[in-house]
């Protein structure tokens, strides 16, 4: 079965086209700057063929038309006809409480997803645009929605509720949902495969560290806590998001600067985090370069970043009554050896015998970063959310 995986953002479409019989990626690429000047599609086929197409890509439907066109192109394509696409799997950020697992997309499911737009106004609308476009262009092809929030629906109320009047939860669904669930699910299972241990008997802490970052406590195969909340703002310090902050700080700044709610939202989502602290960039590579050149703000930003992660590791170990495996994934988690080193420094009391020598220079490869005698295993597991989406799509479509 051949499955097209789509991840639609506000002005982009990331995609992979997989042959699930061999789990081979036949093609992958991205459409960028949708609705903007200079929009383009970049496609790479599994045999190394690469192409970049520029054009006026006004909306997501036109962007997906470009994707379908390149996949069936005589010169650069991977298939000869659209009929070879057996199903389409969509990444959907917010599933609310309704969706506890991936689902086949029906008109009723689309209505429920539209209902959840209030919970993720920046993410769910472009996700839905991808679904609308495929429905229009390939109405007979089954579609599946795979939700970032679904994996975390096993959290108990003590972990997902906020200490505000309960009516806000009952009336508006205000609670912790968590995100990056597809990534947390994949890397935790993959680590257990590598270690040859039973997934349902392990206590695992997953650290998905990228421009957006989150952590999860996974006890015996179920997410029992995660760092992001109602929105992706809560938790770790991120590229441009605040992470955990005293709500009173926001009210104080709002009053002092006479900010509107919309401006405050932009402040905490777009101008804070590592960018706000360092004053340099939201890109960890540029911040580390500045820190190496004795930029004190950049140095402090890096220390704060690692410190927040270290605190979450400690709290999740306490919540689970211990930890067996700690996993680093995402662009920073997989590639920034100095960040991993800062986090793992002075952690031997937890039963972590971290191999600092082995850690140096390691980038984006499945690796055990602890010494053989270490009670707790620390690993790098490159994430593969597209494969999980394709696997879920395959299982659901087979049973339709």
Buried (B, 14 or more C-beta within 10 A) or exposed (E): BBBBBBBBBEBBBBBBBBBBEEEEBBBBBBBBBBBEEEBBBBBBBBEEBEBEBEEEBEEBBBBBBBBBBBBBBEEBBBBEEBEBBBBBBBBBBBBBBBBBEBBBBEEEBBEBBEEBBEBBEBBBBBBBBBBBBBBEBBEEBBBBBBBBBBBBBBBEEEBBBBEEEEEEBEEEBBBBBBBBBBBBBBBBBBBBEBBEBEBEEBBBBBBBBBBBBBBBBBBEBBBBBBBBBBBBBBBBBBBBBBBBBEEEEBEEBBEEEEBEEEEBBBBBBBBBBBBBBBEBBBBBEBBBBBBEEEBEBBBEBBEBBBEBBBEBBBBBBEBBEEBBBBBBBBBBBBBBBBBBBBBBEEBEEBBBBBBEEBBEEBEBEBBBBBEEEBEBBBBBBBBBBBBBBBBBBBEBBEEE
